[in-house]
């Protein structure tokens, strides 16, 4: 049988959109862990945010941060060398994104050129991010420790100026994605490219793999498009994102929202009640 690999978004998917809790998904997560099926977090969050959650969830598998900016792989996880990775005490790191300060400068220049008013995390305080994200200030501080991705909001812009703003970014090879709360500016990386790189490593380790991806927003489109079985988790109001549905018409729809929907989808994929 092919080895099942689960790639999952966090906010609004494995984590509740409002309170960031994951316990409703625990039975399915424990079943995956009991069967030694890797669970790879794939998120716009920073390493500083993901690491304590990764440990709380009891995971030992790689994780993708900042919309594919980097893949963190526990040391000695794969039984072969990773020559393109840099190493630290705990992980081997595949860096795919542009340096953060380059993105901050580009966002400022695009806004000035386009005549739009934007604010990114680099221009917000910990308290402002905490309020916007419904986080504690300490958690917001971790969210602002960015390396490869700049979340931002457009505060004031006409349609024409907004178009000029995005064209400026596009002409310089920069990309953006829409998340649950913010737009995210990044380089040529995305979640899809990171998931493809991780999947290639798993294919090298196993004879055959079957990849599952779970997400809830357009920010997840890139990686949902490259897995074998994409799943769209419902929003808190029970609806499913229209853009994702239109671009991936065959996607599996989980009726539940957040971790409830995540659990439901994994139960169906495993073919049992867990």
One Martini backbone bead per residue (centre of mass of N, CA, C, O) as a GRO file, in nm:
protein
  274
    1UNK     BB    1   0.099   0.034   0.016
    2UNK     BB    2   0.059   0.354   0.031
    3UNK     BB    3   0.188   0.626   0.178
    4UNK     BB    4   0.053   0.842   0.400
    5UNK     BB    5   0.031   1.204   0.347
    6UNK     BB    6  -0.020   1.493   0.554
    7UNK     BB    7  -0.135   1.814   0.457
    8UNK     BB    8  -0.167   2.117   0.669
    9UNK     BB    9  -0.334   2.358   0.767
   10UNK     BB   10  -0.431   2.576   1.024
   11UNK     BB   11  -0.601   2.821   1.000
   12UNK     BB   12  -0.929   2.694   0.978
   13UNK     BB   13  -0.847   2.385   1.018
   14UNK     BB   14  -0.685   2.260   1.264
   15UNK     BB   15  -0.767   2.544   1.353
   16UNK     BB   16  -0.950   2.759   1.497
   17UNK     BB   17  -1.036   3.070   1.388
   18UNK     BB   18  -1.082   3.206   1.685
   19UNK     BB   19  -0.912   3.009   1.920
   20UNK     BB   20  -0.689   2.791   1.809
   21UNK     BB   21  -0.805   2.516   1.846
   22UNK     BB   22  -0.755   2.129   1.822
   23UNK     BB   23  -0.904   1.899   1.991
   24UNK     BB   24  -1.123   1.792   1.784
   25UNK     BB   25  -0.877   1.637   1.618
   26UNK     BB   26  -0.737   1.422   1.798
   27UNK     BB   27  -0.839   1.137   1.707
   28UNK     BB   28  -0.720   1.157   1.418
   29UNK     BB   29  -0.430   1.223   1.492
   30UNK     BB   30  -0.377   0.965   1.660
   31UNK     BB   31  -0.428   0.768   1.428
   32UNK     BB   32  -0.199   0.861   1.247
   33UNK     BB   33   0.027   0.811   1.455
   34UNK     BB   34  -0.029   0.505   1.498
   35UNK     BB   35   0.026   0.462   1.168
   36UNK     BB   36   0.268   0.636   1.071
   37UNK     BB   37   0.146   0.917   0.956
   38UNK     BB   38   0.231   1.192   0.825
   39UNK     BB   39   0.229   1.540   0.957
   40UNK     BB   40   0.224   1.838   0.760
   41UNK     BB   41   0.274   2.150   0.816
   42UNK     BB   42   0.101   2.432   0.630
   43UNK     BB   43   0.197   2.774   0.663
   44UNK     BB   44   0.207   3.129   0.753
   45UNK     BB   45   0.364   3.078   0.982
   46UNK     BB   46   0.610   3.078   1.198
   47UNK     BB   47   0.847   2.914   1.358
   48UNK     BB   48   0.786   3.038   1.640
   49UNK     BB   49   0.486   2.936   1.628
   50UNK     BB   50   0.508   2.628   1.547
   51UNK     BB   51   0.691   2.478   1.748
   52UNK     BB   52   0.501   2.459   2.001
   53UNK     BB   53   0.272   2.315   1.847
   54UNK     BB   54   0.426   2.070   1.743
   55UNK     BB   55   0.482   1.969   2.030
   56UNK     BB   56   0.187   1.956   2.134
   57UNK     BB   57   0.101   1.746   1.900
   58UNK     BB   58   0.343   1.529   1.868
   59UNK     BB   59   0.539   1.593   1.644
   60UNK     BB   60   0.806   1.461   1.383
   61UNK     BB   61   0.764   1.630   1.133
   62UNK     BB   62   0.762   1.823   0.896
   63UNK     BB   63   0.755   2.188   0.815
   64UNK     BB   64   0.572   2.469   0.685
   65UNK     BB   65   0.653   2.812   0.630
   66UNK     BB   66   0.559   3.104   0.509
   67UNK     BB   67   0.438   3.006   0.235
   68UNK     BB   68   0.711   2.833   0.157
   69UNK     BB   69   0.985   2.957   0.266
   70UNK     BB   70   1.013   2.684   0.448
   71UNK     BB   71   1.166   2.365   0.538
   72UNK     BB   72   1.134   2.166   0.828
   73UNK     BB   73   1.377   1.910   0.924
   74UNK     BB   74   1.447   1.672   1.105
   75UNK     BB   75   1.709   1.532   1.213
   76UNK     BB   76   1.733   1.225   1.050
   77UNK     BB   77   1.461   1.168   0.900
   78UNK     BB   78   1.615   1.112   0.649
   79UNK     BB   79   1.808   0.838   0.489
   80UNK     BB   80   1.946   1.108   0.361
   81UNK     BB   81   2.088   1.356   0.215
   82UNK     BB   82   2.074   1.738   0.226
   83UNK     BB   83   2.256   1.953   0.040
   84UNK     BB   84   2.046   2.220   0.041
   85UNK     BB   85   2.069   2.225   0.345
   86UNK     BB   86   2.052   2.371   0.644
   87UNK     BB   87   2.186   2.366   0.980
   88UNK     BB   88   2.083   2.289   1.305
   89UNK     BB   89   2.021   2.151   1.607
   90UNK     BB   90   1.719   2.032   1.489
   91UNK     BB   91   1.745   2.121   1.175
   92UNK     BB   92   1.665   2.105   0.840
   93UNK     BB   93   1.683   2.371   0.584
   94UNK     BB   94   1.462   2.478   0.329
   95UNK     BB   95   1.518   2.760   0.136
   96UNK     BB   96   1.268   2.946  -0.077
   97UNK     BB   97   1.275   3.239   0.003
   98UNK     BB   98   1.276   3.566   0.064
   99UNK     BB   99   1.390   3.811   0.225
  100UNK     BB  100   1.220   4.009   0.436
  101UNK     BB  101   1.338   4.297   0.377
  102UNK     BB  102   1.274   4.291   0.076
  103UNK     BB  103   0.963   4.283   0.112
  104UNK     BB  104   0.928   4.544   0.272
  105UNK     BB  105   1.044   4.733   0.057
  106UNK     BB  106   0.849   4.653  -0.173
  107UNK     BB  107   0.585   4.735  -0.036
  108UNK     BB  108   0.652   5.034  -0.005
  109UNK     BB  109   0.705   5.096  -0.307
  110UNK     BB  110   0.434   5.000  -0.422
  111UNK     BB  111   0.260   5.196  -0.260
  112UNK     BB  112   0.387   5.457  -0.365
  113UNK     BB  113   0.344   5.404  -0.670
  114UNK     BB  114   0.023   5.334  -0.644
  115UNK     BB  115  -0.126   5.503  -0.411
  116UNK     BB  116  -0.135   5.327  -0.146
  117UNK     BB  117  -0.259   5.198   0.167
  118UNK     BB  118  -0.040   5.019   0.383
  119UNK     BB  119  -0.002   4.733   0.625
  120UNK     BB  120   0.241   4.569   0.791
  121UNK     BB  121   0.393   4.397   1.037
  122UNK     BB  122   0.643   4.595   1.043
  123UNK     BB  123   0.417   4.843   1.120
  124UNK     BB  124   0.338   4.684   1.369
  125UNK     BB  125   0.237   4.597   1.667
  126UNK     BB  126   0.177   4.361   1.890
  127UNK     BB  127  -0.105   4.473   1.969
  128UNK     BB  128  -0.224   4.494   1.685
  129UNK     BB  129  -0.196   4.196   1.607
  130UNK     BB  130  -0.358   4.083   1.842
  131UNK     BB  131  -0.627   4.218   1.763
  132UNK     BB  132  -0.655   4.113   1.464
  133UNK     BB  133  -0.598   3.789   1.568
  134UNK     BB  134  -0.680   3.707   1.854
  135UNK     BB  135  -0.425   3.756   2.046
  136UNK     BB  136  -0.172   3.738   2.231
  137UNK     BB  137   0.104   3.923   2.264
  138UNK     BB  138   0.309   3.690   2.266
  139UNK     BB  139   0.202   3.563   1.999
  140UNK     BB  140   0.238   3.813   1.818
  141UNK     BB  141   0.544   3.824   1.844
  142UNK     BB  142   0.588   3.559   1.686
  143UNK     BB  143   0.436   3.652   1.422
  144UNK     BB  144   0.670   3.888   1.373
  145UNK     BB  145   0.894   3.655   1.318
  146UNK     BB  146   1.006   3.710   1.016
  147UNK     BB  147   1.158   3.574   0.688
  148UNK     BB  148   0.940   3.523   0.403
  149UNK     BB  149   0.674   3.698   0.502
  150UNK     BB  150   0.418   3.962   0.440
  151UNK     BB  151   0.172   4.078   0.610
  152UNK     BB  152  -0.125   4.258   0.481
  153UNK     BB  153  -0.306   4.570   0.441
  154UNK     BB  154  -0.556   4.750   0.270
  155UNK     BB  155  -0.676   5.072   0.356
  156UNK     BB  156  -0.625   5.247   0.074
  157UNK     BB  157  -0.802   5.222  -0.250
  158UNK     BB  158  -0.833   5.219  -0.568
  159UNK     BB  159  -0.867   5.013  -0.827
  160UNK     BB  160  -0.639   5.143  -0.997
  161UNK     BB  161  -0.419   5.152  -0.771
  162UNK     BB  162  -0.423   4.853  -0.706
  163UNK     BB  163  -0.331   4.756  -0.982
  164UNK     BB  164  -0.060   4.906  -0.978
  165UNK     BB  165   0.051   4.767  -0.728
  166UNK     BB  166   0.043   4.469  -0.835
  167UNK     BB  167   0.209   4.515  -1.093
  168UNK     BB  168   0.472   4.590  -0.956
  169UNK     BB  169   0.514   4.318  -0.819
  170UNK     BB  170   0.494   4.130  -1.067
  171UNK     BB  171   0.739   4.258  -1.231
  172UNK     BB  172   0.934   4.147  -0.971
  173UNK     BB  173   0.843   3.843  -0.890
  174UNK     BB  174   0.605   3.881  -0.703
  175UNK     BB  175   0.382   3.756  -0.448
  176UNK     BB  176   0.035   3.673  -0.357
  177UNK     BB  177  -0.193   3.600  -0.081
  178UNK     BB  178  -0.504   3.492   0.055
  179UNK     BB  179  -0.614   3.493   0.366
  180UNK     BB  180  -0.813   3.511   0.644
  181UNK     BB  181  -0.680   3.827   0.714
  182UNK     BB  182  -0.447   3.841   0.489
  183UNK     BB  183  -0.207   3.946   0.298
  184UNK     BB  184   0.073   3.788   0.114
  185UNK     BB  185   0.411   3.850   0.078
  186UNK     BB  186   0.631   3.710  -0.178
  187UNK     BB  187   0.806   3.528  -0.363
  188UNK     BB  188   0.842   3.236  -0.559
  189UNK     BB  189   0.701   3.110  -0.340
  190UNK     BB  190   0.501   2.828  -0.210
  191UNK     BB  191   0.318   2.574  -0.087
  192UNK     BB  192   0.342   2.391  -0.336
  193UNK     BB  193   0.652   2.377  -0.366
  194UNK     BB  194   0.702   2.264  -0.083
  195UNK     BB  195   0.530   2.006  -0.111
  196UNK     BB  196   0.684   1.891  -0.350
  197UNK     BB  197   0.955   1.862  -0.207
  198UNK     BB  198   0.856   1.679   0.021
  199UNK     BB  199   0.739   1.456  -0.160
  200UNK     BB  200   1.007   1.375  -0.294
  201UNK     BB  201   1.132   1.269  -0.030
  202UNK     BB  202   0.917   1.052   0.024
  203UNK     BB  203   0.961   0.895  -0.242
  204UNK     BB  204   1.254   0.816  -0.163
  205UNK     BB  205   1.161   0.651   0.101
  206UNK     BB  206   0.919   0.538  -0.061
  207UNK     BB  207   0.763   0.354  -0.292
  208UNK     BB  208   0.477   0.490  -0.210
  209UNK     BB  209   0.242   0.766  -0.235
  210UNK     BB  210  -0.025   0.951  -0.051
  211UNK     BB  211  -0.171   1.266  -0.086
  212UNK     BB  212  -0.292   1.503   0.156
  213UNK     BB  213  -0.505   1.803   0.164
  214UNK     BB  214  -0.571   2.076   0.402
  215UNK     BB  215  -0.810   2.351   0.368
  216UNK     BB  216  -0.986   2.705   0.347
  217UNK     BB  217  -0.819   2.886   0.134
  218UNK     BB  218  -0.652   3.052  -0.118
  219UNK     BB  219  -0.374   3.006   0.033
  220UNK     BB  220  -0.407   2.675  -0.043
  221UNK     BB  221  -0.410   2.617  -0.350
  222UNK     BB  222  -0.120   2.531  -0.424
  223UNK     BB  223  -0.128   2.258  -0.251
  224UNK     BB  224  -0.403   2.136  -0.337
  225UNK     BB  225  -0.309   2.102  -0.647
  226UNK     BB  226  -0.061   1.870  -0.569
  227UNK     BB  227  -0.239   1.668  -0.448
  228UNK     BB  228  -0.429   1.383  -0.455
  229UNK     BB  229  -0.620   1.483  -0.188
  230UNK     BB  230  -0.831   1.733  -0.161
  231UNK     BB  231  -0.942   1.954   0.115
  232UNK     BB  232  -1.234   2.144   0.218
  233UNK     BB  233  -1.290   2.344   0.473
  234UNK     BB  234  -1.508   2.496   0.652
  235UNK     BB  235  -1.652   2.760   0.757
  236UNK     BB  236  -1.807   2.888   1.030
  237UNK     BB  237  -2.086   2.914   0.838
  238UNK     BB  238  -2.052   2.642   0.632
  239UNK     BB  239  -1.896   2.736   0.408
  240UNK     BB  240  -1.719   2.750   0.093
  241UNK     BB  241  -1.476   2.847  -0.090
  242UNK     BB  242  -1.523   2.973  -0.405
  243UNK     BB  243  -1.241   2.979  -0.537
  244UNK     BB  244  -1.156   2.691  -0.476
  245UNK     BB  245  -1.396   2.548  -0.611
  246UNK     BB  246  -1.349   2.665  -0.901
  247UNK     BB  247  -1.041   2.552  -0.927
  248UNK     BB  248  -1.146   2.275  -0.752
  249UNK     BB  249  -1.416   2.091  -0.833
  250UNK     BB  250  -1.310   1.794  -0.695
  251UNK     BB  251  -1.317   1.867  -0.414
  252UNK     BB  252  -1.331   1.788  -0.095
  253UNK     BB  253  -1.599   1.827   0.144
  254UNK     BB  254  -1.610   1.956   0.459
  255UNK     BB  255  -1.863   2.029   0.675
  256UNK     BB  256  -1.682   2.115   0.878
  257UNK     BB  257  -1.512   2.324   1.093
  258UNK     BB  258  -1.209   2.303   1.126
  259UNK     BB  259  -1.135   2.044   1.335
  260UNK     BB  260  -1.398   1.900   1.266
  261UNK     BB  261  -1.347   1.877   0.960
  262UNK     BB  262  -1.078   1.737   0.981
  263UNK     BB  263  -1.174   1.482   1.120
  264UNK     BB  264  -1.383   1.396   0.911
  265UNK     BB  265  -1.187   1.364   0.671
  266UNK     BB  266  -0.995   1.154   0.797
  267UNK     BB  267  -1.204   0.939   0.847
  268UNK     BB  268  -1.276   0.894   0.548
  269UNK     BB  269  -0.989   0.827   0.447
  270UNK     BB  270  -0.949   0.582   0.651
  271UNK     BB  271  -1.234   0.426   0.680
  272UNK     BB  272  -1.304   0.533   0.982
  273UNK     BB  273  -1.371   0.549   1.318
  274UNK     BB  274  -1.193   0.765   1.569
   0.00000   0.00000   0.00000
